[in-house]
Every structure is written in C-alpha cells, then in structure tokens.
C-alpha cells in the first residue's frame, strides 16, 4: 500500500494513505485530498489503485499535473516519484519505503525502547548510530527511556513525536534545517517557546520539546 506525502516549500503539511480504489485530489472540499490553493483546480487529478499499482490521471486541470518535472495525462506511479501541482510537491512512497520516514516513537514502558528516529533500523530494532558527516545534523534525546540517544538526520524530512498525539517535522533545506508542526492540538516548543507560524529555522543547540520529550538539535 502506498502513501502520499504532501509538502510546500520543503515543509510536510499532510500524509495520506492510499486505501481506496479512487482517491480524488483538488481544491474543492469534497476531494479526498484537499489542496486549498488557486493554482489547483477544483477537481485536479485522481489516483486509481489497480491491485498493487497506483495510477494518477490529470482531470483536464487548468495548470496541469507534473511527475518529476514532466507534464502527464495518466501515468503509473513508481516509488519516490514526485507529483507537482502548483507549488505543492506530493511524494509517492510504497510500503517498502520505511527507510524514508519512520515517525520517532517513545514507549518508556518497554524495557528496550524501539528506535527513536528513522536511521535505518537493524533487525534487532535499534537504530545504528552513524558518525555524522561534516555539515550534517542530529538530534539527541534529553529525557525519558531513550535519553542520551543521538541519531543523525539522514533524510530530507524526519518526523518526531507520537502519532495521534503530537508530531512535528525536521526538514533539511539548502540554507539549514527547519522545524514544523504536523499533528496535534498542542504545538511543540523550541527553547521553551511554543511554535507560532508554520515553521522555524533550527540552530545548533536548540532544544525541541513535544509529546513530553525534549531533544537537542545539533548541527555539525
């Protein structure tokens, strides 16, 4: 089963699992995936699931639908394809792609906590801690069962928090890293200040706090 990760300017704004035979995308509120932007047509495109395959078809939209920079009418989606609609980028990921993004989870009740971040979990369930290359970044857990664990941010987008409770994202950009709120009624905080806006740039030493866990952002 595939999923779509919708982002704007490098910040993930929603994730949608493809579970139906037809998933509609457009500006109108009755679509399965609503993108409220004037560059998006009311009924812009439809995704059709045929067995394990997912096709996307442009519904004669005003501004067109692009995959990896090329305009399409109807095309089979492959893992890691990027669908572009206006300024929005929609990454298609198949179920085999757990290395792209695995939400960091904390379960202190377990004697051996699962990996806190997506750094390519090993069969033992623990994320290998790689030496951070020059110019890279990592996060270090400051409290809870996973305290002291440091994980290198190897992906463009890494999500942190507890699914269904509070989730945020750390996105690598050309000029640094940005922190954004993804899910949850309470907003995460940076250095004790609740996030106000869509995203905030991260600096070396910043302390992120969400879902009861504090993490320090380290930019090498």
N, C-alpha and C positions, 0 to 999 in steps of 0.2 A: 504494500500500500504506500502511495506517495503522499507528500505534503508540500504545501506552498509556503514559502517564507517571503512576506511582502515587506519591502523596505523603501524608504525615501531618504535620499541623501546619506545613505550608508547606515541609517538607523532602522532597525527592525520594528515594524509597527503592528504586525499581526502574523500569526501562523495558522494555516488551515489544513486539516487532514482531508484528503480526497477519499470520501467514503461512499459517495452516490454515483450512479451511472452518469448523471449530468450535473455539473456544477457551473452555475452562471456567474459572470463577473461583469460589473458595470457600476454606473453612478446611482441608478435607482435603488431605493431602499429594499425592494423585494428580491434583489440578487443575493445569491449565497455568499459572494464576496463583494462587499460594497466598498468602492473607492470614490469618495466624495470629492471629485476634482473635475473642473470644467474640461480638462483635456481628455477625460474619459467619457465615452458615450454612455447613454442610459442603459443600453444593453450592448456591451462592448465585445465580449467573447464568451465562449462556452467550452468547458472541459468535459470530454466524454471518456468514460472509463470502459474499456473493452478488454475483459479479462484482466491481465496484469498491465496492459498498455493504457496510457493516457494520451489522448489527442487534444489539441487545442485548436479551436476554429474561430477566426475573426468574423463577427457578425456585421460586416459592412460598416465598421465603425468609421467615424469622421477622421481620426488621426492614425488609425491602423494599429496592428499588433506586430511586435517585433520579437524574434528569438535570436539571441546572441548578435544583435545588431542588424538582422535581415528581416525585411517585411515578409509576413507569411499570410496565407489564406487558411490553410489547415495543415497541421504538422504533428507528427508523433513526438512527444516529449521524451528526452533522454535525461538521465540523472545529471544534475548540475547545470542544466540549461537555464538561461536567464531570459524570462519573458519581460519585455519592456512595453509599458503602456503609459504614455506621457512621461512624467518624471519618475514614475514608480518602477521599481525592479522587483520581479517575482521569481525567486529561485525555486526550481523544481527539484525535490530531493526524494529518492526512493528509500524504502525501509532499510536497505543495506548501508545507508549513509550515516550511521550513528556516529561516525568519527567527525562529521561536520559540526554537529551541535548537540551536545547532551547537557540538559539542564543540570546545573550543580545542585546536588541534593544533600541534605544533612539529616541523618537519623541517629541522634545521640543514643537512643535506646538499644541500638545494636552493638554488640561487643566489638565488632570490626566494621566500622563505618564504610560505606561504599565510596568510590572516588568522588571527591567534592567537585571536580571540574572535568571537562572533556579534554583529556590529554592522551587519548588513545588507551582506554583501559586494557589491562592484560587479563589473561584468563583467571588470575587469582582475584580479580576485582579491584585491584589497586592501580591507580594511575601511575605510570612511570614518571619520575621527576627528572626532566631533561635539563641539562645545563642551558641556561638562557643565552642565545646568541647575542652578539653585540647589537644594541639598538632595539632589543625586544622588551617585552613586559611580562610581568607575572603578578599573581595575587597570592597573598599569604593570609591564611585563616588565623584570626587572633583569639577566638574563644570557642567553646563547645568541644565536642568529641574529636573534631578534626583540627583542633588548634595546632599551629605550628606547620601545617601542611602548606607547601608552596607549589603552585602549579603555573607553568609557563603558558602564556596565552598564544597558542599557535594558530588559532583560527581567526578569520576576519571578524566573525561575530561569535561571542561566547555569552551564554546566558547564565545568570547566577540567581540563587534563591530557592524557593519551594513552590513547585507548580500548584496552582489553585490557591495559594496564599499570597505570595509576593515574589514577583520575578522582575529582574532588570537585565539589561544587556550591556556588554562592553564591546565597542566596535572599533576596529583598527582603521584609522584614516591616514591619508598621506602626511598630515601635519601632527599626528599624535593619536591619542585614544579618547573616545567619548563614552559617557555613561548615560543610559537612558532607562526610563521606567517602561515596563512592558505590561505587567499584570498585577492586580491587587488594589484594594481600596486605599491602603496606606502607601505613601510614596517613600522610596528609600532616601537615605541621607548621605551626604558627603561631608566629612569633618563635622558631623553633628547638625548640619543644616539640611532640612528636607529639600529634595529636588523640586525646583519650581519650573518651569519650561520643559521642553521636550527632551533636551539632553544638555550635558555639561561636560566640558573638557576635563580629563583627568591628568593630574600632575603627580610626579614621584612623591610617595609618602602619604598621599590622600587615603583617608580611612572611609571605606564604604560600609554602610550598615543597613541590612534588610533582613526580614524574617528572623529577627533575633540574633543574627550572626554579624560579626564585624570582620572585615577583610581589609588588608592594606594593599594598595596598588603600588607596585614597584616598577619603575621604568629604568631599564639598564642603559 
